[in-house]
Amino acid sequence: MTGTTLGFVIFGVMLALMVVRVPIGIAMFTVGAAGYVYLTGGSVDTLLNSLKSLAYARLSNYDLVVIPLFLLMGQFATHGGLSKALFRCVSAFLGHRKGGVAMAAVGACAGFGAICGSSLATAATMGQVALPELRRFGYSGSLATGALAAGGTLGIMIPPSVPLVIYAILTQESIGKLFMAAVLPGLIAMLGYMLVIRIIVAWKPSAGPAGLEVPWPEKLRSLLRVFPVLIVFLVVIVGIYGGWANPTEAAAIGAAACGVLAVVSGGMRGRGLIASALGTAQATAMIFLVLLGADMLNTTLALSQMPGELATWVKASGLPPLFVMVMILIIYIFLGCVMDSLAMILLTIPIFYPMIMGLDFWGMPAQDKSIWFGILALMVVEIGLVHPPVGMNVYIINRLAKDVPLTETFKGVVPFLLSDFARIVLLLYFPIISLYLVHAFRQ
């Protein structure tokens, strides 16, 4: 059996395990371990010797410390009431327009994503904050839940982003440059969602009635309340990219600053602090379990030489590079039907990355190509959070909006998916969108 054939068998068995609801981390570890034993001639002792260092080699990686720190930032923002301040601020400026409250929810999701790094946390937190207001002003169930589910994806598109950190570690890429490259695509995503809302209410005004006009003094006060959040974002992103602090130091500063803000402005007390620590620990444990499973699987794939064989085949096939890229993006969309974003990144980057780096895209330098592919992969991975049948953000929002049928929520996200596809085409053909800030503020 060739390495490529074995790789496809491993993927097939893993997907079958996931269908019967085996957790993704355990499914990856199981098939990886079985494949390793097969490739080493049925030697369990060899597998056990490999496992002795597997966990330490992964979890002793200093760069991984940024993950719990970024998650802690999001927990402080959630339990400290910063999400409410963000929503009230954006709503003060946009809420009086038709569809304005839904636009405010999307804008608040973007702001919350700048201090969170998790789409699921963004969707859950902003859903609790914005849904009561959307109901109060009579928004249709499909628009309200669709906007919040799509807006939640901004949690990983607006840096800091946990999947981007994982991508950087897997590819030895600069975390700061990837964060900087994600800023413009993230803002384009936010504006695209707002445009979708505007089009929907223009076509059906009753779907998104206008809210109340807020006087300018109140607008300015709401802006002052969220100004510290902007400072935290700038300190983290500019600090990392500018070389003033490494990612771990910047994340620690950001987490500490969010903790102080949560106590001072949000009124977080001891119970909120304990909940933040517990939530961070649970999310970190889940991510690290998936990391260990992916390491076992990727070790087996490397032993089978599948990634190298596929990269060589693609390079020798003569297929147009853009065609290969489009096929990879389509695979991501299909994988999004059965996997979460983190698992997709961990599972596919070791296979797809060598392919992309071996192809020529308009003479693009290797580092630019690496950053561009990372942003494209992130953009496509987030689609999996809102398209059926998985659509984790959709289920989270629908659980909060118990009076809205699940089918209505999925109908509500369709226009936003069209916006996603348009943005991906734009980023695919114009890499400068992702690379502009990286080049403009080159270290």
C-alpha positions in Angstrom: 0.0 0.0 0.0 1.4 3.4 -1.0 1.7 6.3 1.4 -1.0 8.2 -0.4 -3.4 5.2 -0.4 -2.7 4.6 3.3 -3.4 8.3 4.0 -6.8 8.2 2.3 -7.7 5.0 4.3 -6.7 6.8 7.5 -8.9 9.8 6.6 -11.8 7.5 5.7 -11.7 5.7 9.0 -11.3 9.0 10.9 -14.4 10.4 9.3 -16.3 7.3 10.1 -15.3 7.6 13.7 -16.5 11.3 13.7 -19.8 10.2 12.2 -20.5 8.1 15.2 -19.6 11.1 17.4 -16.1 10.1 18.6 -14.4 13.4 19.7 -12.1 14.8 16.9 -9.0 14.7 19.1 -9.5 11.0 20.0 -10.4 10.1 16.5 -7.2 11.6 15.1 -5.1 10.0 17.8 -6.7 6.5 17.3 -6.2 6.4 13.5 -2.8 7.9 13.8 -1.7 5.4 16.3 -3.1 2.5 14.3 -1.4 3.8 11.1 1.9 4.2 13.0 1.8 0.6 14.2 1.0 -0.6 10.6 3.9 1.4 9.1 6.4 0.1 11.7 5.6 -3.5 11.1 3.1 -4.0 13.9 5.4 -3.0 16.6 3.5 -1.6 19.6 6.8 -1.0 21.4 7.9 1.5 18.7 4.6 3.4 19.2 5.0 3.5 23.0 8.6 4.8 22.5 7.2 7.5 20.2 4.5 8.5 22.7 7.0 9.0 25.5 8.1 12.3 23.9 5.0 13.2 21.8 3.1 15.1 24.5 6.2 16.9 25.9 7.5 17.9 22.5 4.1 19.6 21.7 3.1 21.0 25.0 6.5 22.4 26.0 6.3 24.7 23.0 6.6 28.2 24.5 4.5 29.7 21.6 1.5 27.8 22.7 1.2 29.8 25.9 -0.5 32.6 23.9 -3.6 30.3 23.4 -4.8 30.2 27.0 -3.8 33.9 27.4 -5.9 35.0 24.4 -8.8 32.8 25.7 -8.5 34.4 29.1 -8.8 37.8 27.4 -12.1 36.6 25.9 -13.3 35.2 29.2 -12.6 38.5 31.0 -14.4 40.4 28.3 -17.4 38.0 28.5 -17.8 37.9 32.3 -16.8 41.6 32.8 -19.6 43.1 30.7 -17.3 44.5 28.0 -19.5 42.9 25.3 -22.5 45.0 26.4 -20.4 48.2 26.3 -19.3 47.3 22.7 -22.8 46.6 21.6 -24.2 49.8 23.1 -21.5 51.9 21.5 -22.0 50.6 18.0 -25.8 50.7 18.5 -25.6 54.3 19.6 -24.2 55.2 16.2 -26.1 52.8 13.9 -29.2 51.7 15.8 -31.5 54.5 14.5 -31.1 53.3 10.9 -33.2 50.5 9.3 -31.3 47.3 10.1 -29.1 49.3 12.4 -29.4 47.2 15.5 -28.4 44.1 13.5 -25.5 46.1 12.0 -24.6 47.1 15.6 -24.5 43.4 16.6 -22.1 42.7 13.7 -19.9 45.6 14.6 -19.9 44.6 18.2 -18.9 41.0 17.2 -15.9 42.5 15.4 -14.9 44.6 18.4 -15.4 41.6 20.7 -13.3 39.4 18.3 -10.4 41.9 18.7 -10.1 40.8 22.4 -11.4 37.3 22.2 -10.0 35.0 19.4 -12.8 32.5 19.5 -15.8 32.5 17.2 -18.0 30.3 19.4 -17.4 32.5 22.4 -18.1 35.6 20.3 -21.4 34.2 18.9 -22.6 33.0 22.4 -21.6 36.2 24.2 -23.0 38.7 21.6 -26.1 36.5 21.1 -27.0 37.0 24.8 -26.4 40.7 24.6 -28.0 41.5 21.2 -30.9 39.1 20.8 -33.1 40.9 23.5 -32.6 44.2 21.7 -33.3 42.7 18.3 -36.5 41.1 19.6 -37.5 44.4 21.3 -37.4 46.3 18.0 -39.2 43.6 16.1 -36.5 42.1 13.9 -37.4 39.0 11.9 -36.1 35.8 13.4 -34.1 34.8 10.3 -32.3 38.2 10.1 -31.6 38.5 13.8 -30.2 35.0 14.2 -28.5 34.9 10.8 -26.7 38.2 11.5 -25.5 37.0 14.9 -24.3 33.6 13.6 -22.4 35.2 10.8 -21.1 38.0 13.0 -19.7 35.4 15.4 -17.3 34.2 12.8 -15.5 37.6 13.1 -14.2 36.2 16.4 -11.4 34.3 14.5 -11.2 36.7 11.5 -10.3 39.8 13.6 -7.0 39.2 15.3 -6.0 37.9 17.8 -7.1 34.5 16.4 -6.4 31.1 17.9 -6.5 29.3 14.5 -3.9 31.8 13.1 -1.7 31.1 16.1 -1.9 27.3 15.3 -1.2 28.0 11.7 1.8 30.1 12.6 3.2 27.3 14.8 2.6 24.6 12.2 4.3 26.6 9.4 6.9 28.4 11.4 5.4 31.7 10.3 5.4 35.0 12.1 2.3 35.4 14.4 2.6 39.2 14.2 2.6 39.2 10.4 -0.4 36.9 10.2 -2.3 39.0 12.7 -1.5 42.2 10.7 -2.5 40.4 7.4 -5.9 39.5 8.9 -6.9 43.0 9.8 -8.1 44.2 6.4 -9.9 41.0 5.4 -11.6 41.0 8.8 -12.8 44.6 8.3 -14.0 43.7 4.8 -15.9 40.8 6.3 -17.6 43.1 8.8 -18.5 45.7 6.1 -19.8 42.9 3.8 -22.1 41.6 6.5 -23.4 45.1 7.2 -24.0 45.6 3.5 -26.0 42.3 3.4 -28.2 43.6 6.2 -28.7 46.9 4.4 -29.8 45.0 1.2 -32.2 42.7 3.2 -34.0 45.6 4.9 -34.1 47.6 1.7 -35.9 44.6 0.1 -38.0 43.8 3.1 -38.2 46.8 5.5 -40.3 44.9 8.1 -37.4 42.5 8.7 -35.2 45.2 10.4 -37.0 48.2 11.8 -35.1 51.3 12.8 -34.2 51.7 16.5 -34.1 54.8 18.6 -32.0 57.9 17.9 -29.3 58.5 20.6 -28.2 62.1 21.4 -24.6 63.0 20.7 -23.5 63.3 24.4 -24.6 59.7 25.0 -22.8 58.6 21.8 -19.6 60.1 23.0 -19.9 58.6 26.5 -20.5 55.1 24.9 -17.4 55.7 22.8 -15.3 56.6 25.8 -16.4 53.4 27.6 -15.0 51.2 24.8 -11.9 53.2 24.1 -9.8 51.1 26.4 -10.7 48.0 24.4 -9.2 49.7 21.3 -6.1 50.4 23.2 -5.8 46.8 24.3 -6.2 45.7 20.7 -3.5 48.1 19.4 -1.1 47.2 22.2 -1.4 43.4 21.4 -1.3 43.6 17.6 1.1 46.5 17.2 3.2 45.3 20.1 3.7 41.9 18.5 4.3 43.2 14.9 6.4 46.1 16.0 8.7 43.8 17.9 8.1 45.6 21.2 6.9 42.3 22.8 6.8 38.7 21.7 3.4 37.1 21.2 3.3 35.6 24.7 4.3 38.9 26.4 1.7 40.8 24.4 -1.0 38.3 25.1 -0.1 38.4 28.9 -0.4 42.3 28.8 -3.7 42.1 26.9 -5.1 39.5 29.4 -4.1 41.6 32.4 -5.5 44.8 30.8 -8.8 43.1 30.0 -9.0 41.8 33.6 -8.5 45.3 35.0 -11.1 46.7 32.6 -13.5 43.9 33.5 -13.2 44.8 37.2 -13.2 48.6 36.8 -15.8 49.1 34.1 -17.7 45.8 34.0 -18.0 45.1 37.7 -16.5 41.6 37.5 -16.2 40.0 41.0 -14.8 36.8 42.5 -17.4 34.6 40.9 -16.7 36.0 37.4 -12.9 35.6 38.0 -13.4 31.9 38.9 -15.7 31.4 35.9 -13.1 33.0 33.6 -10.4 30.8 34.9 -12.5 27.6 34.6 -13.7 28.5 31.1 -10.1 29.2 30.0 -8.9 25.9 31.4 -11.7 23.9 29.7 -11.1 25.5 26.3 -7.4 25.1 26.6 -7.7 21.4 27.5 -9.9 20.8 24.5 -7.5 22.6 22.1 -4.5 20.8 23.5 -6.2 17.4 23.3 -6.9 18.1 19.6 -3.3 19.2 19.2 -2.0 15.9 20.6 -4.4 13.9 18.3 -3.2 15.9 15.3 0.4 15.4 16.2 -0.1 11.6 16.3 -1.9 11.7 13.0 0.6 14.0 11.3 3.5 11.8 12.6 1.9 8.9 10.8 1.3 10.8 7.6 4.9 12.0 7.6 6.1 8.5 8.0 3.9 7.4 5.1 5.3 10.2 3.0 1.8 11.1 1.9 2.2 14.9 2.0 5.5 14.8 0.0 4.0 12.4 -2.5 0.9 14.7 -3.0 3.0 17.8 -3.3 5.3 16.2 -5.9 2.3 14.9 -7.8 0.6 18.3 -7.9 3.8 20.0 -9.0 4.4 17.5 -11.8 0.7 17.4 -12.9 0.9 20.8 -14.7 -2.4 21.9 -13.2 -2.8 25.7 -13.0 -1.8 26.9 -9.5 -5.1 28.8 -9.1 -7.1 25.7 -9.9 -5.2 23.8 -7.2 -5.9 26.6 -4.7 -9.6 26.6 -5.6 -9.8 22.8 -5.2 -8.2 23.1 -1.7 -10.6 25.8 -0.7 -13.5 23.7 -1.9 -12.2 20.8 0.2 -12.2 23.1 3.2 -15.8 23.9 2.6 -16.8 20.3 2.5 -14.7 19.5 5.6 -16.5 22.2 7.4 -19.6 20.0 7.2 -18.1 17.6 9.7 -15.2 19.3 11.5 -14.6 22.4 13.6 -12.2 25.1 12.4 -9.3 24.1 14.7 -9.4 20.5 13.6 -9.4 21.4 10.0 -6.3 23.6 10.4 -4.4 21.0 12.3 -5.4 18.2 9.9 -4.9 19.8 6.6 -2.1 22.3 6.8 0.7 19.7 7.0 -0.8 18.3 3.7 -1.8 21.4 1.8 1.0 23.7 2.8 3.8 21.9 1.0 1.6 21.8 -2.2 1.0 25.6 -2.1 4.6 26.4 -1.3 5.7 24.3 -4.3 3.5 26.3 -6.8 4.1 29.7 -8.3 1.4 32.4 -7.9 2.4 35.4 -9.9 6.0 35.2 -8.8 5.0 35.8 -5.2 7.8 35.4 -2.6 7.6 32.4 -0.3 6.7 34.3 2.9 4.0 36.4 1.1 2.6 33.1 -0.3 2.6 31.5 3.2 0.8 34.5 4.8 -1.7 34.8 1.9 -2.6 31.1 2.1 -3.0 31.3 5.9 -5.5 34.1 5.6 -7.4 32.3 2.7 -7.5 29.1 4.8 -8.8 31.1 7.8 -11.5 32.8 5.7 -12.8 29.5 4.3 -12.5 27.6 7.6 -14.8 30.2 9.2 -17.5 29.4 6.6 -17.8 25.9 8.3 -19.1 27.7 11.4 -22.3 28.8 9.7 -23.0 26.4 6.8 -25.1 23.2 7.3 -25.1 20.5 8.5 -22.7 21.4 11.4 -22.7 25.2 11.5 -21.7 25.4 15.2 -22.5 29.2 15.4 -25.9 28.6 14.0 -26.7 26.0 16.7 -25.4 28.3 19.4 -27.5 31.2 18.3 -30.5 29.0 17.7 -30.2 27.6 21.2 -30.4 31.2 22.6 -33.3 32.1 20.3 -35.6 29.2 21.2 -38.6 30.8 19.4 -36.8 30.7 16.0 -36.9 27.4 14.1 -33.5 26.1 13.1 -34.5 26.2 9.4 -35.1 29.9 9.7 -31.7 30.5 11.2 -30.0 28.5 8.3 -32.1 30.5 5.8 -30.9 33.7 7.6 -27.2 32.9 7.1 -27.5 32.2 3.4 -27.1 35.9 2.3 -24.1 36.2 4.6 -22.6 33.0 3.0 -22.9 34.7 -0.4 -20.9 37.7 1.1 -18.3 35.2 2.3 -17.9 33.6 -1.1 -17.5 37.1 -2.7 -14.9 38.1 -0.2 -12.9 34.8 -0.8 -12.9 35.4 -4.5 -11.6 39.0 -3.9 -8.8 37.8 -1.6 -7.9 35.0 -4.0 -7.4 37.2 -7.0 -6.0 40.2 -5.1 -3.4 38.9 -2.5 -2.4 42.5 -1.9 -5.5 42.9 0.3 -4.0 40.5 2.8 -0.4 41.6 2.3 -0.8 45.4 2.2 -0.4 46.1 5.9 2.3 43.6 6.2 4.3 45.4 3.6 3.3 48.9 4.7 4.6 48.3 8.3 7.4 46.0 7.5 9.7 45.5 10.4 
